[in-house]
Amino acid sequence: MIQIILIGIGAGAAAALLFASVISGAWLSVVLFYLAPLPVMLAGLGWSHWAALIAAFAGAVTLGVAFGGYFFLAFLAGAGLPAWWLGYLTLLARPAGDAPVNGGAPEFEWYPPGRLATWAAALGALTVVVAVFNFGLDGESVRTNLHHALAQLLHLKTGSGAGTQAGAPAIEGVGNAKVLLDFLVEAVPPAAAVLSTLTYLVNLWLGGRIVSFSGRLKRPWPDLSAMTYPRAMAPALGVAVALSFAPGLFGILASVVAAALLLAFGVLGFAVLHAISRTMASRGFLLGGAYAAVLVFGWPLLAMGIIGLADMFVDLRGRAAARRRGGPP
């Protein structure tokens, strides 16, 4: 137990240091900031979910003492507790059958990777929803305060002139700068949901790889190309996209959920692409091109999401496997 406590405190300190690095304003600090959940996940995957929980609160308390209550809550809600929960779910297992195998050791059915990705999307959306409420309790307040915050971030001088959105501060020089700022006000919440979900997924994958290489990972590494999502994910995405066109705060929150789910389906699309390209001679070129296109342009993620959705309805991976076996799809 002492070891778990010490591991948790050390991991919490490391996570707090990564989280606080963003204060420096350096570009590298942004990367370090998004790696803040990683030490917590390492503690959870390599030792115990209790170590991860200790790390979450140790990091939050450290930041709270050093920088105030806002950092305490931001770390706990945005990095510490989500990392603990994902690590806890990753190591959940149940006996796969009644008959013991391998010399009396029972086989286990581990928590599916598809459901882990679903939880990452839910946590990514929830994190941004909580952040949105910091800007106001109605759509107009959220847009006005976000408009002002982005103007300050981009070092644009604001005033009270006309020609702006209702309640939004005017921008000296207007023109292209105002158009850009108005676009960012609408785009930032869903973009933040995509980034938050991706942060949890990348840190979970990276943490699992590190712990697996060290030999401390208790579960076998899953076949990520075979992961599936709950059937409810598809209608949930459709409802969220439809509601994102609603006015006011409701539409903003729905756009956040839709963006997180779309990222999750994009990940599923890559899993499908990995599975159906296994026997292709140009597999490396195809996968490399797909990843590069998403990283450079962003919008091809929508195409990957469509592939993921299509697989849920027509079983693209099953059809490809049947063709490889020479049987009917």
BELLIN-V709038 format. One record per residue. N is the residue number from 0. RES is the residue in one letter. PSI is psi in whole degrees, 0 to 359 (* if undefined). NEAR is the number of other ideal C-beta (glycine too) atoms within 10 Angstrom. Layout:
n=<N;N>
res=<RES;RES>
psi=<PSI;PSI>
near=<NEAR;NEAR>
This chain:
n=<0;1;2;3;4;5;6;7;8;9;10;11;12;13;14;15;16;17;18;19;20;21;22;23;24;25;26;27;28;29;30;31;32;33;34;35;36;37;38;39;40;41;42;43;44;45;46;47;48;49;50;51;52;53;54;55;56;57;58;59;60;61;62;63;64;65;66;67;68;69;70;71;72;73;74;75;76;77;78;79;80;81;82;83;84;85;86;87;88;89;90;91;92;93;94;95;96;97;98;99;100;101;102;103;104;105;106;107;108;109;110;111;112;113;114;115;116;117;118;119;120;121;122;123;124;125;126;127;128;129;130;131;132;133;134;135;136;137;138;139;140;141;142;143;144;145;146;147;148;149;150;151;152;153;154;155;156;157;158;159;160;161;162;163;164;165;166;167;168;169;170;171;172;173;174;175;176;177;178;179;180;181;182;183;184;185;186;187;188;189;190;191;192;193;194;195;196;197;198;199;200;201;202;203;204;205;206;207;208;209;210;211;212;213;214;215;216;217;218;219;220;221;222;223;224;225;226;227;228;229;230;231;232;233;234;235;236;237;238;239;240;241;242;243;244;245;246;247;248;249;250;251;252;253;254;255;256;257;258;259;260;261;262;263;264;265;266;267;268;269;270;271;272;273;274;275;276;277;278;279;280;281;282;283;284;285;286;287;288;289;290;291;292;293;294;295;296;297;298;299;300;301;302;303;304;305;306;307;308;309;310;311;312;313;314;315;316;317;318;319;320;321;322;323;324;325;326;327;328>
res=<M;I;Q;I;I;L;I;G;I;G;A;G;A;A;A;A;L;L;F;A;S;V;I;S;G;A;W;L;S;V;V;L;F;Y;L;A;P;L;P;V;M;L;A;G;L;G;W;S;H;W;A;A;L;I;A;A;F;A;G;A;V;T;L;G;V;A;F;G;G;Y;F;F;L;A;F;L;A;G;A;G;L;P;A;W;W;L;G;Y;L;T;L;L;A;R;P;A;G;D;A;P;V;N;G;G;A;P;E;F;E;W;Y;P;P;G;R;L;A;T;W;A;A;A;L;G;A;L;T;V;V;V;A;V;F;N;F;G;L;D;G;E;S;V;R;T;N;L;H;H;A;L;A;Q;L;L;H;L;K;T;G;S;G;A;G;T;Q;A;G;A;P;A;I;E;G;V;G;N;A;K;V;L;L;D;F;L;V;E;A;V;P;P;A;A;A;V;L;S;T;L;T;Y;L;V;N;L;W;L;G;G;R;I;V;S;F;S;G;R;L;K;R;P;W;P;D;L;S;A;M;T;Y;P;R;A;M;A;P;A;L;G;V;A;V;A;L;S;F;A;P;G;L;F;G;I;L;A;S;V;V;A;A;A;L;L;L;A;F;G;V;L;G;F;A;V;L;H;A;I;S;R;T;M;A;S;R;G;F;L;L;G;G;A;Y;A;A;V;L;V;F;G;W;P;L;L;A;M;G;I;I;G;L;A;D;M;F;V;D;L;R;G;R;A;A;A;R;R;R;G;G;P;P>
psi=<323;320;318;319;316;319;317;316;317;317;321;320;318;317;320;321;318;317;319;347;338;339;331;334;357;153;322;330;335;317;315;322;316;351;5;324;345;312;324;318;323;318;319;317;327;335;288;153;339;322;321;320;319;319;319;313;327;317;319;317;319;314;324;318;320;322;354;175;329;317;326;309;321;317;316;315;328;340;307;300;318;320;318;314;317;320;321;314;324;325;8;138;160;153;135;341;176;329;124;147;174;54;32;354;122;150;151;148;113;159;127;141;330;322;330;318;324;316;323;319;318;317;322;317;317;320;316;324;315;319;324;320;342;340;353;170;7;163;319;318;319;312;320;312;324;322;313;319;319;324;318;319;322;5;41;131;133;152;203;26;173;177;15;176;155;120;350;147;144;156;127;127;346;233;223;326;319;319;317;317;319;322;317;324;321;328;334;313;309;325;322;324;319;313;320;314;316;323;314;318;315;317;323;316;314;317;318;319;314;314;325;316;328;348;8;353;123;332;151;153;127;160;97;334;348;4;149;160;157;146;332;346;321;307;329;319;317;317;318;319;317;317;342;343;357;150;163;198;325;318;322;313;322;324;326;312;318;319;318;318;323;319;318;318;331;319;318;323;320;323;318;317;319;319;315;349;10;326;6;138;328;28;315;317;318;311;317;319;322;314;318;320;319;318;322;314;330;307;334;346;329;319;320;322;322;322;317;318;317;322;327;333;326;4;64;320;321;320;319;320;322;320;322;326;348;12;180;148;*>
near=<7;6;10;17;13;13;22;27;19;16;27;28;15;20;31;27;15;22;27;20;18;15;12;12;8;11;7;9;15;13;12;17;18;20;20;26;32;23;29;33;29;27;33;32;29;22;21;19;19;17;27;33;23;25;32;28;19;23;33;25;16;21;27;19;11;12;16;10;10;11;20;20;15;20;29;19;16;24;31;29;20;27;33;26;19;27;31;17;18;25;15;15;14;9;11;12;10;6;8;11;10;7;5;6;8;14;12;14;11;17;18;17;22;20;16;23;27;20;20;28;30;18;22;29;27;18;25;27;16;13;17;21;11;13;18;16;9;12;17;15;13;21;23;20;17;22;23;18;14;16;22;12;9;12;6;18;12;16;9;7;11;5;9;19;15;7;12;21;20;17;23;13;10;14;8;8;15;20;11;14;23;17;10;16;22;14;12;15;21;22;16;19;29;22;16;26;27;20;24;28;20;15;25;26;17;15;27;23;13;16;22;15;9;11;7;12;18;12;16;9;10;16;11;15;16;15;19;17;25;12;10;9;22;16;9;19;22;13;14;20;16;11;15;18;9;14;9;12;19;13;15;25;23;20;23;27;25;22;27;30;27;24;26;29;25;23;24;24;25;20;25;23;21;18;19;22;18;12;9;11;8;10;14;10;11;15;15;11;12;20;14;11;15;18;10;8;9;11;8;18;22;14;14;24;21;14;20;25;20;14;24;17;9;10;15;19;18;13;14;17;16;13;13;11;7;6;8;7;11>
